[in-house]
């Protein structure tokens, strides 16, 4: 542990082709998906008694540290993300940065071991290695559980409804972008405890994504998300249809972009 070092300003970077869907789910169910110490923050994006949950299905490419310290191989993998925006800590509300909502991810499914280990041990993500497939980047993305007969966990079926344009061309995307850019709240790990020396042991650290939206390309998609198992506590099972981001707020879209993820930092 003592020989682990990171250069000042080091970050993880990569390229991403992904499909995103935001679903309004029952508020009581979404609260059950949060760990102790976190709760849902007020929001006006979805109807009363519901809360937005983000689902991303994508291909991560050229993922690496920048600068390359510690040296890790360049990684390429498929990933499914479940994200809950508008989250706050139960304690210390209204103080400093805690007055702003966080984005918490209760589960990330990947098909490669190294980013699972790194994401868990360094950043404190809840990553799990399973069967993830996006055949030839067609209009079907699936996540299966290899421990239980490869039974399906979640899938996306979609069709593209328009051409790629800059994200700024889609007025409805502004709400989704605001949620994507919320500060991540992550579980504190042994490595972050050793390297960050946060003044207060809160059990959580932060990190931020820069999605480079000014250079990204986006196109609307429509289709359905199928949740076959409650891989998070009380995650509702069923099929949810969605329209494109060009037709409705929180609509579906496909994104091509470069991203940067900061090294974790203290929240106190």
GIQUIHU-V520164 format. One record per helix or strand of 3 or more residues. SS is the DSSP state (alpha for helix, beta for strand). FROM is the first residue (numbers start at 1). LEN is the number of residues. If there is no record, write none. Layout:
BEGIN
[[SS;FROM;LEN] [SS;FROM;LEN]]
END
This chain:
BEGIN
[[beta;11;16] [alpha;27;6] [beta;38;3] [beta;50;17] [beta;75;15] [alpha;96;4] [beta;102;9] [alpha;113;11] [beta;127;3] [beta;131;3] [alpha;135;3] [beta;140;6] [alpha;146;3] [beta;151;10] [alpha;167;3] [alpha;173;8] [beta;183;5] [alpha;190;7] [beta;204;4] [alpha;213;3] [beta;217;11] [beta;238;5] [beta;252;11]]
END
